[in-house]
Structure formats: C-alpha cells, structure tokens
Amino acid sequence: MTEEKKDDNVIYVGKKPSMGYVLAALTQFTNGAKEVVVKARGKLTAKAITVAEVLRNRYLPELKVKDVKIGTEELTSEDGKVSRVSSIEIYLVKE
Amino acid sequence: MTEEKKDDNVIYVGKKPSMGYVLAALTQFTNGAKEVVVKARGKLTAKAITVAEVLRNRYLPELKVKDVKIGTEELTSEDGKVSRVSSIEIYLVKE
C-alpha cells in the first residue's frame, strides 16, 4: 500500500476550479489522513487559501490550520532565465 | 504622538504595485516598529505573500515570519448580497 507515502497527503493547487482541490483534500481526510498539506505558487497562492477555507467552513469544521509557511521559489525557464515566485504551504490537521 | 496606535503597524495590500507596500513596511521597521502585519483579502492575498517575501529577501533578511493567519471574511455589497473572501495576515517581526 502506498498510504504511508508523504506525497499522498499533498494537494498541489493549479489552474483548475477550486472545488476540485477541495474535494481532493476532503477525499484524503475521508480515507483516513490526519494531515493534508495544500501547496501553491505565484498567483495560485490565493486560491490555496480559498481551498483550505472552503474545506474548513463547508465540509470539515473540525479541521485546524496547524501551520502556514510562506516562501520564495526560483524557477528556471528553458532559456535559462530565473524568476522568483512566492509559495505557500497550508498544513491542515484533523483533531 | 500616534506612534503607539496599533494600526500604524498594519499594511493593507491593495491594487497598487507591490513595491509600494514593501517600502511602506520597510519605512515602519526603519522608524522603529518591532512588528508589522501585512494584510490582504481575495486575490490580493497572493500579493501580500510577495510583499512579505520581497521585504525579507531584498531588504531585511533578519525579519522573521512570526505567524501567518488565514481566514474568511464576509462582504456585504450595496444591494445586500453577501460574498465571502479569503484573507491573510502575515506577522513580521524584527529580531
């Protein structure tokens, strides 16, 4: 079983509608996860917050935000240009 | 003097370019603030993270992120319609 794999509990928020990520996280908690990390970069960091908030407010009110980490990541494009983007990691735990 | 007022140490991130908010926070620390809170709502939450990160990476590497709070706020428009937006508060401290 791969249930113990760390990355199983990470939701990477991308360009799809928020609700898909909300339901992905909900599924992980329903399947027994005690902690899920919602991650995003750049402008999608705003969506990551919304995903965490909708999950808590609408589906799992017992969830706690254990920690929120912000940071900066460097992306190197194909032509070697380096750009920096902000990132967020939201640690949600079921108590 | 109004220096003791709590709101003096809050930066509300809006639609203007990020650098203005970075410099506003930098000015507060330069004027002796030990803590500055960067706040934003909705899509601007992503910009608030960038403001905090640029401030730390480019100007004040000794700054620590003491806490990051995420939440949801209800906005009531003039026609009485209630909408919910995500919010962020980033607590930066000079050590």
N, CA and C atoms of all chains as a GROMACS GRO file, in nm:
protein
  570
    1MET      N    1   0.084  -0.120   0.000
    1MET     CA    2   0.000   0.000   0.000
    1MET      C    3   0.087   0.125   0.000
    2THR      N    4   0.037   0.226  -0.062
    2THR     CA    5   0.116   0.349  -0.070
    2THR      C    6   0.064   0.454   0.027
    3GLU      N    7  -0.026   0.412   0.115
    3GLU     CA    8  -0.091   0.511   0.202
    3GLU      C    9   0.007   0.590   0.289
    4GLU      N   10   0.123   0.527   0.316
    4GLU     CA   11   0.218   0.593   0.405
    4GLU      C   12   0.303   0.697   0.332
    5LYS      N   13   0.297   0.696   0.200
    5LYS     CA   14   0.381   0.791   0.125
    5LYS      C   15   0.343   0.936   0.157
    6LYS      N   16   0.445   1.014   0.184
    6LYS     CA   17   0.426   1.153   0.225
    6LYS      C   18   0.344   1.232   0.122
    7ASP      N   19   0.379   1.214  -0.006
    7ASP     CA   20   0.315   1.296  -0.109
    7ASP      C   21   0.167   1.265  -0.128
    8ASP      N   22   0.123   1.154  -0.072
    8ASP     CA   23  -0.019   1.124  -0.081
    8ASP      C   24  -0.102   1.231  -0.010
    9ASN      N   25  -0.040   1.300   0.084
    9ASN     CA   26  -0.116   1.397   0.162
    9ASN      C   27  -0.089   1.541   0.121
   10VAL      N   28  -0.040   1.559  -0.001
   10VAL     CA   29  -0.015   1.693  -0.051
   10VAL      C   30  -0.108   1.724  -0.166
   11ILE      N   31  -0.174   1.840  -0.160
   11ILE     CA   32  -0.258   1.885  -0.269
   11ILE      C   33  -0.187   2.005  -0.334
   12TYR      N   34  -0.149   1.988  -0.460
   12TYR     CA   35  -0.089   2.100  -0.533
   12TYR      C   36  -0.199   2.176  -0.605
   13VAL      N   37  -0.220   2.299  -0.569
   13VAL     CA   38  -0.328   2.378  -0.630
   13VAL      C   39  -0.280   2.436  -0.762
   14GLY      N   40  -0.355   2.406  -0.868
   14GLY     CA   41  -0.321   2.454  -1.001
   14GLY      C   42  -0.432   2.540  -1.058
   15LYS      N   43  -0.446   2.534  -1.191
   15LYS     CA   44  -0.536   2.627  -1.258
   15LYS      C   45  -0.681   2.582  -1.269
   16LYS      N   46  -0.707   2.458  -1.227
   16LYS     CA   47  -0.846   2.411  -1.234
   16LYS      C   48  -0.933   2.478  -1.128
   17PRO      N   49  -1.065   2.462  -1.138
   17PRO     CA   50  -1.152   2.525  -1.039
   17PRO      C   51  -1.121   2.478  -0.897
   18SER      N   52  -1.138   2.568  -0.801
   18SER     CA   53  -1.104   2.540  -0.662
   18SER      C   54  -1.170   2.414  -0.608
   19MET      N   55  -1.295   2.391  -0.648
   19MET     CA   56  -1.371   2.284  -0.585
   19MET      C   57  -1.307   2.147  -0.604
   20GLY      N   58  -1.238   2.128  -0.717
   20GLY     CA   59  -1.169   2.002  -0.740
   20GLY      C   60  -1.063   1.976  -0.633
   21TYR      N   61  -0.992   2.080  -0.595
   21TYR     CA   62  -0.887   2.065  -0.493
   21TYR      C   63  -0.949   2.047  -0.354
   22VAL      N   64  -1.061   2.115  -0.333
   22VAL     CA   65  -1.132   2.097  -0.206
   22VAL      C   66  -1.174   1.951  -0.190
   23LEU      N   67  -1.232   1.895  -0.297
   23LEU     CA   68  -1.280   1.757  -0.290
   23LEU      C   69  -1.164   1.658  -0.282
   24ALA      N   70  -1.052   1.690  -0.346
   24ALA     CA   71  -0.934   1.602  -0.336
   24ALA      C   72  -0.886   1.595  -0.191
   25ALA      N   73  -0.882   1.711  -0.124
   25ALA     CA   74  -0.839   1.713   0.016
   25ALA      C   75  -0.942   1.641   0.104
   26LEU      N   76  -1.069   1.666   0.076
   26LEU     CA   77  -1.176   1.601   0.152
   26LEU      C   78  -1.164   1.449   0.141
   27THR      N   79  -1.134   1.401   0.020
   27THR     CA   80  -1.118   1.257  -0.004
   27THR      C   81  -1.004   1.201   0.081
   28GLN      N   82  -0.893   1.276   0.087
   28GLN     CA   83  -0.779   1.228   0.165
   28GLN      C   84  -0.815   1.216   0.314
   29PHE      N   85  -0.886   1.315   0.366
   29PHE     CA   86  -0.926   1.307   0.507
   29PHE      C   87  -1.026   1.193   0.528
   30THR      N   88  -1.118   1.178   0.433
   30THR     CA   89  -1.218   1.072   0.443
   30THR      C   90  -1.151   0.934   0.442
   31ASN      N   91  -1.039   0.925   0.368
   31ASN     CA   92  -0.965   0.798   0.360
   31ASN      C   93  -0.869   0.779   0.477
   32GLY      N   94  -0.876   0.865   0.575
   32GLY     CA   95  -0.801   0.840   0.697
   32GLY      C   96  -0.681   0.930   0.723
   33ALA      N   97  -0.651   1.021   0.629
   33ALA     CA   98  -0.537   1.110   0.652
   33ALA      C   99  -0.562   1.198   0.775
   34LYS      N  100  -0.457   1.216   0.856
   34LYS     CA  101  -0.467   1.303   0.972
   34LYS      C  102  -0.420   1.444   0.938
   35GLU      N  103  -0.338   1.453   0.835
   35GLU     CA  104  -0.284   1.583   0.794
   35GLU      C  105  -0.278   1.591   0.642
   36VAL      N  106  -0.319   1.705   0.588
   36VAL     CA  107  -0.309   1.730   0.445
   36VAL      C  108  -0.244   1.868   0.427
   37VAL      N  109  -0.150   1.874   0.332
   37VAL     CA  110  -0.082   2.000   0.304
   37VAL      C  111  -0.129   2.054   0.170
   38VAL      N  112  -0.178   2.176   0.169
   38VAL     CA  113  -0.222   2.241   0.047
   38VAL      C  114  -0.110   2.337   0.003
   39LYS      N  115  -0.056   2.314  -0.117
   39LYS     CA  116   0.057   2.394  -0.165
   39LYS      C  117   0.023   2.467  -0.294
   40ALA      N  118   0.084   2.582  -0.312
   40ALA     CA  119   0.067   2.656  -0.437
   40ALA      C  120   0.181   2.756  -0.455
   41ARG      N  121   0.193   2.805  -0.578
   41ARG     CA  122   0.295   2.905  -0.609
   41ARG      C  123   0.232   3.022  -0.686
   42GLY      N  124   0.299   3.136  -0.677
   42GLY     CA  125   0.257   3.252  -0.754
   42GLY      C  126   0.116   3.298  -0.720
   43LYS      N  127   0.042   3.338  -0.824
   43LYS     CA  128  -0.094   3.387  -0.802
   43LYS      C  129  -0.187   3.280  -0.746
   44LEU      N  130  -0.149   3.155  -0.766
   44LEU     CA  131  -0.232   3.045  -0.717
   44LEU      C  132  -0.228   3.033  -0.565
   45THR      N  133  -0.138   3.106  -0.499
   45THR     CA  134  -0.135   3.102  -0.353
   45THR      C  135  -0.268   3.152  -0.296
   46ALA      N  136  -0.330   3.249  -0.364
   46ALA     CA  137  -0.460   3.299  -0.318
   46ALA      C  138  -0.565   3.189  -0.324
   47LYS      N  139  -0.557   3.109  -0.430
   47LYS     CA  140  -0.654   3.000  -0.445
   47LYS      C  141  -0.633   2.892  -0.339
   48ALA      N  142  -0.508   2.870  -0.301
   48ALA     CA  143  -0.478   2.770  -0.198
   48ALA      C  144  -0.547   2.809  -0.066
   49ILE      N  145  -0.545   2.937  -0.034
   49ILE     CA  146  -0.611   2.983   0.088
   49ILE      C  147  -0.761   2.956   0.079
   50THR      N  148  -0.819   2.988  -0.036
   50THR     CA  149  -0.962   2.964  -0.056
   50THR      C  150  -0.995   2.815  -0.045
   51VAL      N  151  -0.911   2.730  -0.102
   51VAL     CA  152  -0.933   2.586  -0.093
   51VAL      C  153  -0.938   2.542   0.053
   52ALA      N  154  -0.840   2.587   0.132
   52ALA     CA  155  -0.835   2.550   0.273
   52ALA      C  156  -0.957   2.603   0.348
   53GLU      N  157  -0.995   2.725   0.318
   53GLU     CA  158  -1.106   2.788   0.389
   53GLU      C  159  -1.241   2.724   0.353
   54VAL      N  160  -1.263   2.695   0.227
   54VAL     CA  161  -1.388   2.631   0.186
   54VAL      C  162  -1.397   2.492   0.249
   55LEU      N  163  -1.285   2.422   0.249
   55LEU     CA  164  -1.282   2.289   0.310
   55LEU      C  165  -1.324   2.296   0.457
   56ARG      N  166  -1.268   2.392   0.528
   56ARG     CA  167  -1.296   2.403   0.671
   56ARG      C  168  -1.438   2.454   0.696
   57ASN      N  169  -1.478   2.555   0.622
   57ASN     CA  170  -1.606   2.619   0.651
   57ASN      C  171  -1.726   2.536   0.604
   58ARG      N  172  -1.707   2.462   0.496
   58ARG     CA  173  -1.823   2.396   0.437
   58ARG      C  174  -1.829   2.246   0.465
   59TYR      N  175  -1.711   2.182   0.480
   59TYR     CA  176  -1.711   2.036   0.488
   59TYR      C  177  -1.656   1.980   0.618
   60LEU      N  178  -1.546   2.035   0.667
   60LEU     CA  179  -1.479   1.977   0.783
   60LEU      C  180  -1.450   2.085   0.888
   61PRO      N  181  -1.553   2.129   0.959
   61PRO     CA  182  -1.533   2.238   1.056
   61PRO      C  183  -1.436   2.202   1.169
   62GLU      N  184  -1.411   2.071   1.188
   62GLU     CA  185  -1.319   2.030   1.294
   62GLU      C  186  -1.172   2.044   1.252
   63LEU      N  187  -1.147   2.077   1.126
   63LEU     CA  188  -1.009   2.094   1.080
   63LEU      C  189  -0.944   2.215   1.147
   64LYS      N  190  -0.815   2.198   1.177
   64LYS     CA  191  -0.737   2.310   1.230
   64LYS      C  192  -0.626   2.344   1.131
   65VAL      N  193  -0.593   2.472   1.123
   65VAL     CA  194  -0.476   2.513   1.046
   65VAL      C  195  -0.357   2.503   1.141
   66LYS      N  196  -0.275   2.399   1.123
   66LYS     CA  197  -0.163   2.377   1.214
   66LYS      C  198  -0.052   2.477   1.189
   67ASP      N  199  -0.028   2.506   1.061
   67ASP     CA  200   0.081   2.596   1.027
   67ASP      C  201   0.060   2.648   0.885
   68VAL      N  202   0.108   2.768   0.860
   68VAL     CA  203   0.110   2.823   0.725
   68VAL      C  204   0.252   2.872   0.699
   69LYS      N  205   0.316   2.815   0.598
   69LYS     CA  206   0.452   2.859   0.564
   69LYS      C  207   0.450   2.934   0.433
   70ILE      N  208   0.517   3.049   0.432
   70ILE     CA  209   0.533   3.120   0.305
   70ILE      C  210   0.680   3.120   0.268
   71GLY      N  211   0.707   3.128   0.138
   71GLY     CA  212   0.845   3.124   0.093
   71GLY      C  213   0.859   3.175  -0.048
   72THR      N  214   0.980   3.160  -0.100
   72THR     CA  215   1.009   3.203  -0.236
   72THR      C  216   1.078   3.088  -0.308
   73GLU      N  217   1.034   3.058  -0.430
   73GLU     CA  218   1.099   2.954  -0.508
   73GLU      C  219   1.153   3.013  -0.637
   74GLU      N  220   1.266   2.958  -0.681
   74GLU     CA  221   1.324   3.004  -0.808
   74GLU      C  222   1.287   2.906  -0.918
   75LEU      N  223   1.235   2.961  -1.026
   75LEU     CA  224   1.201   2.880  -1.142
   75LEU      C  225   1.297   2.916  -1.254
   76THR      N  226   1.353   2.813  -1.320
   76THR     CA  227   1.440   2.838  -1.434
   76THR      C  228   1.368   2.796  -1.561
   77SER      N  229   1.349   2.891  -1.651
   77SER     CA  230   1.279   2.859  -1.775
   77SER      C  231   1.377   2.795  -1.874
   78GLU      N  232   1.324   2.751  -1.987
   78GLU     CA  233   1.408   2.678  -2.084
   78GLU      C  234   1.523   2.763  -2.137
   79ASP      N  235   1.503   2.894  -2.145
   79ASP     CA  236   1.611   2.979  -2.194
   79ASP      C  237   1.706   3.024  -2.081
   80GLY      N  238   1.693   2.959  -1.967
   80GLY     CA  239   1.787   2.985  -1.858
   80GLY      C  240   1.753   3.103  -1.770
   81LYS      N  241   1.642   3.169  -1.802
   81LYS     CA  242   1.603   3.285  -1.723
   81LYS      C  243   1.547   3.239  -1.587
   82VAL      N  244   1.593   3.302  -1.481
   82VAL     CA  245   1.548   3.265  -1.348
   82VAL      C  246   1.444   3.364  -1.299
   83SER      N  247   1.331   3.314  -1.256
   83SER     CA  248   1.231   3.403  -1.197
   83SER      C  249   1.195   3.351  -1.058
   84ARG      N  250   1.155   3.441  -0.972
   84ARG     CA  251   1.121   3.403  -0.836
   84ARG      C  252   0.972   3.417  -0.815
   85VAL      N  253   0.916   3.318  -0.752
   85VAL     CA  254   0.773   3.324  -0.722
   85VAL      C  255   0.750   3.294  -0.574
   86SER      N  256   0.646   3.353  -0.521
   86SER     CA  257   0.608   3.324  -0.383
   86SER      C  258   0.541   3.188  -0.374
   87SER      N  259   0.549   3.128  -0.258
   87SER     CA  260   0.484   3.000  -0.239
   87SER      C  261   0.416   2.995  -0.103
   88ILE      N  262   0.322   2.903  -0.092
   88ILE     CA  263   0.253   2.884   0.036
   88ILE      C  264   0.233   2.736   0.061
   89GLU      N  265   0.240   2.698   0.188
   89GLU     CA  266   0.209   2.562   0.230
   89GLU      C  267   0.116   2.573   0.351
   90ILE      N  268  -0.003   2.519   0.338
   90ILE     CA  269  -0.102   2.525   0.446
   90ILE      C  270  -0.119   2.385   0.504
   91TYR      N  271  -0.084   2.370   0.630
   91TYR     CA  272  -0.091   2.239   0.698
   91TYR      C  273  -0.222   2.228   0.773
   92LEU      N  274  -0.308   2.138   0.725
   92LEU     CA  275  -0.439   2.117   0.785
   92LEU      C  276  -0.439   1.985   0.861
   93VAL      N  277  -0.489   1.986   0.984
   93VAL     CA  278  -0.494   1.862   1.062
   93VAL      C  279  -0.635   1.839   1.117
   94LYS      N  280  -0.669   1.711   1.123
   94LYS     CA  281  -0.797   1.669   1.178
   94LYS      C  282  -0.773   1.636   1.324
   95GLU      N  283  -0.848   1.697   1.411
   95GLU     CA  284  -0.821   1.675   1.555
   95GLU      C  285  -0.914   1.569   1.614
   96MET      N  286   0.159   6.207   2.024
   96MET     CA  287   0.206   6.125   1.913
   96MET      C  288   0.117   6.002   1.894
   97THR      N  289   0.109   5.955   1.773
   97THR     CA  290   0.022   5.841   1.745
   97THR      C  291   0.103   5.713   1.726
   98GLU      N  292   0.231   5.720   1.759
   98GLU     CA  293   0.317   5.606   1.729
   98GLU      C  294   0.272   5.476   1.795
   99GLU      N  295   0.200   5.487   1.906
   99GLU     CA  296   0.160   5.367   1.979
   99GLU      C  297   0.036   5.302   1.918
  100LYS      N  298  -0.027   5.371   1.824
  100LYS     CA  299  -0.150   5.314   1.769
  100LYS      C  300  -0.123   5.184   1.695
  101LYS      N  301  -0.206   5.086   1.724
  101LYS     CA  302  -0.189   4.953   1.667
  101LYS      C  303  -0.187   4.956   1.513
  102ASP      N  304  -0.279   5.032   1.456
  102ASP     CA  305  -0.292   5.031   1.311
  102ASP      C  306  -0.173   5.092   1.239
  103ASP      N  307  -0.088   5.160   1.311
  103ASP     CA  308   0.032   5.212   1.248
  103ASP      C  309   0.119   5.100   1.193
  104ASN      N  310   0.105   4.982   1.249
  104ASN     CA  311   0.192   4.873   1.208
  104ASN      C  312   0.122   4.772   1.117
  105VAL      N  313   0.015   4.816   1.053
  105VAL     CA  314  -0.057   4.728   0.961
  105VAL      C  315  -0.045   4.783   0.819
  106ILE      N  316  -0.008   4.696   0.727
  106ILE     CA  317  -0.003   4.731   0.585
  106ILE      C  318  -0.118   4.657   0.516
  107TYR      N  319  -0.213   4.730   0.463
  107TYR     CA  320  -0.321   4.669   0.386
  107TYR      C  321  -0.279   4.665   0.239
  108VAL      N  322  -0.264   4.547   0.185
  108VAL     CA  323  -0.220   4.534   0.046
  108VAL      C  324  -0.340   4.550  -0.047
  109GLY      N  325  -0.328   4.646  -0.139
  109GLY     CA  326  -0.435   4.673  -0.235
  109GLY      C  327  -0.388   4.654  -0.377
  110LYS      N  328  -0.446   4.733  -0.467
  110LYS     CA  329  -0.422   4.708  -0.610
  110LYS      C  330  -0.299   4.776  -0.668
  111LYS      N  331  -0.234   4.858  -0.588
  111LYS     CA  332  -0.114   4.927  -0.640
  111LYS      C  333   0.002   4.829  -0.653
  112PRO      N  334   0.110   4.870  -0.721
  112PRO     CA  335   0.225   4.779  -0.737
  112PRO      C  336   0.282   4.736  -0.601
  113SER      N  337   0.330   4.613  -0.597
  113SER     CA  338   0.380   4.554  -0.472
  113SER      C  339   0.485   4.640  -0.404
  114MET      N  340   0.573   4.701  -0.483
  114MET     CA  341   0.687   4.769  -0.424
  114MET      C  342   0.646   4.881  -0.328
  115GLY      N  343   0.534   4.945  -0.355
  115GLY     CA  344   0.487   5.050  -0.264
  115GLY      C  345   0.458   4.996  -0.125
  116TYR      N  346   0.402   4.876  -0.119
  116TYR     CA  347   0.370   4.815   0.011
  116TYR      C  348   0.498   4.765   0.078
  117VAL      N  349   0.592   4.717  -0.004
  117VAL     CA  350   0.722   4.675   0.051
  117VAL      C  351   0.789   4.794   0.119
  118LEU      N  352   0.790   4.907   0.049
  118LEU     CA  353   0.858   5.025   0.103
  118LEU      C  354   0.783   5.082   0.223
  119ALA      N  355   0.651   5.071   0.224
  119ALA     CA  356   0.573   5.118   0.340
  119ALA      C  357   0.609   5.036   0.463
  120ALA      N  358   0.622   4.905   0.446
  120ALA     CA  359   0.661   4.819   0.558
  120ALA      C  360   0.804   4.847   0.601
  121LEU      N  361   0.891   4.865   0.502
  121LEU     CA  362   1.031   4.896   0.531
  121LEU      C  363   1.042   5.024   0.612
  122THR      N  364   0.961   5.123   0.576
  122THR     CA  365   0.961   5.251   0.647
  122THR      C  366   0.919   5.231   0.792
  123GLN      N  367   0.819   5.148   0.815
  123GLN     CA  368   0.774   5.124   0.952
  123GLN      C  369   0.884   5.060   1.036
  124PHE      N  370   0.952   4.963   0.979
  124PHE     CA  371   1.061   4.899   1.055
  124PHE      C  372   1.175   4.999   1.078
  125THR      N  373   1.205   5.079   0.976
  125THR     CA  374   1.312   5.178   0.988
  125THR      C  375   1.278   5.281   1.096
  126ASN      N  376   1.149   5.309   1.113
  126ASN     CA  377   1.105   5.404   1.215
  126ASN      C  378   1.090   5.340   1.353
  127GLY      N  379   1.134   5.216   1.365
  127GLY     CA  380   1.139   5.157   1.499
  127GLY      C  381   1.036   5.050   1.529
  128ALA      N  382   0.948   5.020   1.435
  128ALA     CA  383   0.849   4.915   1.462
  128ALA      C  384   0.920   4.781   1.481
  129LYS      N  385   0.872   4.704   1.579
  129LYS     CA  386   0.929   4.570   1.601
  129LYS      C  387   0.846   4.465   1.528
  130GLU      N  388   0.721   4.502   1.498
  130GLU     CA  389   0.632   4.408   1.430
  130GLU      C  390   0.547   4.482   1.329
  131VAL      N  391   0.532   4.425   1.212
  131VAL     CA  392   0.444   4.479   1.109
  131VAL      C  393   0.356   4.365   1.058
  132VAL      N  394   0.227   4.395   1.041
  132VAL     CA  395   0.133   4.295   0.991
  132VAL      C  396   0.093   4.333   0.848
  133VAL      N  397   0.112   4.240   0.756
  133VAL     CA  398   0.072   4.261   0.616
  133VAL      C  399  -0.060   4.188   0.595
  134LYS      N  400  -0.165   4.263   0.559
  134LYS     CA  401  -0.298   4.204   0.544
  134LYS      C  402  -0.351   4.220   0.402
  135ALA      N  403  -0.431   4.124   0.359
  135ALA     CA  404  -0.496   4.134   0.228
  135ALA      C  405  -0.616   4.042   0.222
  136ARG      N  406  -0.700   4.067   0.123
  136ARG     CA  407  -0.819   3.984   0.101
  136ARG      C  408  -0.827   3.939  -0.045
  137GLY      N  409  -0.897   3.830  -0.067
  137GLY     CA  410  -0.924   3.783  -0.203
  137GLY      C  411  -0.797   3.752  -0.280
  138LYS      N  412  -0.796   3.788  -0.408
  138LYS     CA  413  -0.680   3.759  -0.492
  138LYS      C  414  -0.555   3.833  -0.447
  139LEU      N  415  -0.577   3.940  -0.372
  139LEU     CA  416  -0.463   4.018  -0.325
  139LEU      C  417  -0.383   3.945  -0.216
  140THR      N  418  -0.436   3.833  -0.165
  140THR     CA  419  -0.360   3.756  -0.066
  140THR      C  420  -0.228   3.708  -0.126
  141ALA      N  421  -0.230   3.675  -0.256
  141ALA     CA  422  -0.106   3.631  -0.321
  141ALA      C  423  -0.003   3.744  -0.321
  142LYS      N  424  -0.051   3.867  -0.343
  142LYS     CA  425   0.040   3.980  -0.344
  142LYS      C  426   0.097   4.007  -0.204
  143ALA      N  427   0.017   3.984  -0.102
  143ALA     CA  428   0.064   4.005   0.035
  143ALA      C  429   0.183   3.914   0.065
  144ILE      N  430   0.177   3.789   0.016
  144ILE     CA  431   0.289   3.696   0.037
  144ILE      C  432   0.413   3.749  -0.035
  145THR      N  433   0.395   3.797  -0.158
  145THR     CA  434   0.508   3.851  -0.233
  145THR      C  435   0.566   3.973  -0.162
  146VAL      N  436   0.482   4.060  -0.109
  146VAL     CA  437   0.529   4.178  -0.036
  146VAL      C  438   0.618   4.136   0.081
  147ALA      N  439   0.570   4.038   0.159
  147ALA     CA  440   0.647   3.991   0.274
  147ALA      C  441   0.779   3.927   0.230
  148GLU      N  442   0.773   3.851   0.124
  148GLU     CA  443   0.893   3.780   0.078
  148GLU      C  444   0.997   3.874   0.018
  149VAL      N  445   0.952   3.971  -0.060
  149VAL     CA  446   1.048   4.068  -0.119
  149VAL      C  447   1.112   4.150  -0.007
  150LEU      N  448   1.031   4.187   0.092
  150LEU     CA  449   1.085   4.264   0.205
  150LEU      C  450   1.194   4.184   0.276
  151ARG      N  451   1.169   4.059   0.299
  151ARG     CA  452   1.267   3.976   0.370
  151ARG      C  453   1.389   3.945   0.285
  152ASN      N  454   1.366   3.908   0.160
  152ASN     CA  455   1.477   3.863   0.076
  152ASN      C  456   1.565   3.977   0.027
  153ARG      N  457   1.505   4.094   0.007
  153ARG     CA  458   1.582   4.200  -0.057
  153ARG      C  459   1.626   4.308   0.041
  154TYR      N  460   1.548   4.333   0.147
  154TYR     CA  461   1.577   4.449   0.232
  154TYR      C  462   1.609   4.414   0.377
  155LEU      N  463   1.535   4.323   0.435
  155LEU     CA  464   1.551   4.296   0.578
  155LEU      C  465   1.562   4.145   0.604
  156PRO      N  466   1.678   4.088   0.570
  156PRO     CA  467   1.694   3.943   0.586
  156PRO      C  468   1.679   3.895   0.730
  157GLU      N  469   1.690   3.987   0.826
  157GLU     CA  470   1.677   3.946   0.966
  157GLU      C  471   1.531   3.933   1.010
  158LEU      N  472   1.439   3.970   0.922
  158LEU     CA  473   1.297   3.957   0.957
  158LEU      C  474   1.256   3.811   0.969
  159LYS      N  475   1.169   3.785   1.066
  159LYS     CA  476   1.112   3.651   1.080
  159LYS      C  477   0.962   3.658   1.057
  160VAL      N  478   0.908   3.553   0.998
  160VAL     CA  479   0.763   3.540   0.988
  160VAL      C  480   0.716   3.475   1.118
  161LYS      N  481   0.656   3.556   1.206
  161LYS     CA  482   0.615   3.504   1.336
  161LYS      C  483   0.491   3.416   1.324
  162ASP      N  484   0.400   3.460   1.238
  162ASP     CA  485   0.275   3.385   1.223
  162ASP      C  486   0.208   3.423   1.092
  163VAL      N  487   0.136   3.330   1.036
  163VAL     CA  488   0.053   3.358   0.919
  163VAL      C  489  -0.088   3.307   0.951
  164LYS      N  490  -0.184   3.397   0.949
  164LYS     CA  491  -0.322   3.356   0.975
  164LYS      C  492  -0.404   3.365   0.847
  165ILE      N  493  -0.480   3.260   0.819
  165ILE     CA  494  -0.572   3.267   0.706
  165ILE      C  495  -0.714   3.262   0.760
  166GLY      N  496  -0.805   3.322   0.685
  166GLY     CA  497  -0.943   3.326   0.731
  166GLY      C  498  -1.038   3.358   0.618
  167THR      N  499  -1.162   3.378   0.655
  167THR     CA  500  -1.267   3.412   0.559
  167THR      C  501  -1.342   3.534   0.610
  168GLU      N  502  -1.365   3.631   0.524
  168GLU     CA  503  -1.442   3.749   0.564
  168GLU      C  504  -1.566   3.760   0.477
  169GLU      N  505  -1.673   3.809   0.540
  169GLU     CA  506  -1.797   3.830   0.463
  169GLU      C  507  -1.807   3.977   0.424
  170LEU      N  508  -1.832   3.999   0.297
  170LEU     CA  509  -1.851   4.136   0.248
  170LEU      C  510  -1.996   4.151   0.205
  171THR      N  511  -2.058   4.260   0.247
  171THR     CA  512  -2.195   4.286   0.205
  171THR      C  513  -2.195   4.403   0.106
  172SER      N  514  -2.244   4.376  -0.013
  172SER     CA  515  -2.246   4.482  -0.114
  172SER      C  516  -2.368   4.571  -0.092
  173GLU      N  517  -2.378   4.679  -0.171
  173GLU     CA  518  -2.485   4.776  -0.151
  173GLU      C  519  -2.625   4.717  -0.170
  174ASP      N  520  -2.635   4.615  -0.255
  174ASP     CA  521  -2.766   4.553  -0.277
  174ASP      C  522  -2.794   4.441  -0.176
  175GLY      N  523  -2.710   4.432  -0.072
  175GLY     CA  524  -2.735   4.337   0.034
  175GLY      C  525  -2.681   4.198   0.009
  176LYS      N  526  -2.619   4.179  -0.107
  176LYS     CA  527  -2.564   4.048  -0.139
  176LYS      C  528  -2.437   4.022  -0.057
  177VAL      N  529  -2.431   3.904   0.004
  177VAL     CA  530  -2.314   3.871   0.087
  177VAL      C  531  -2.219   3.780   0.009
  178SER      N  532  -2.094   3.820   0.003
  178SER     CA  533  -1.995   3.733  -0.059
  178SER      C  534  -1.884   3.707   0.041
  179ARG      N  535  -1.820   3.592   0.026
  179ARG     CA  536  -1.714   3.555   0.118
  179ARG      C  537  -1.581   3.558   0.044
  180VAL      N  538  -1.482   3.615   0.110
  180VAL     CA  539  -1.349   3.618   0.050
  180VAL      C  540  -1.248   3.566   0.152
  181SER      N  541  -1.143   3.506   0.100
  181SER     CA  542  -1.034   3.461   0.185
  181SER      C  543  -0.950   3.580   0.230
  182SER      N  544  -0.884   3.564   0.343
  182SER     CA  545  -0.797   3.671   0.391
  182SER      C  546  -0.668   3.613   0.446
  183ILE      N  547  -0.568   3.699   0.454
  183ILE     CA  548  -0.439   3.657   0.511
  183ILE      C  549  -0.384   3.769   0.598
  184GLU      N  550  -0.317   3.730   0.705
  184GLU     CA  551  -0.245   3.825   0.790
  184GLU      C  552  -0.107   3.766   0.814
  185ILE      N  553  -0.005   3.839   0.772
  185ILE     CA  554   0.133   3.791   0.786
  185ILE      C  555   0.202   3.877   0.892
  186TYR      N  556   0.243   3.815   1.001
  186TYR     CA  557   0.306   3.887   1.112
  186TYR      C  558   0.457   3.879   1.099
  187LEU      N  559   0.518   3.993   1.071
  187LEU     CA  560   0.663   4.001   1.053
  187LEU      C  561   0.726   4.068   1.174
  188VAL      N  562   0.832   4.009   1.227
  188VAL     CA  563   0.900   4.068   1.342
  188VAL      C  564   1.048   4.082   1.316
  189LYS      N  565   1.102   4.190   1.372
  189LYS     CA  566   1.246   4.216   1.363
  189LYS      C  567   1.309   4.160   1.490
  190GLU      N  568   1.408   4.075   1.473
  190GLU     CA  569   1.466   4.011   1.593
  190GLU      C  570   1.593   4.082   1.638
   0.00000   0.00000   0.00000
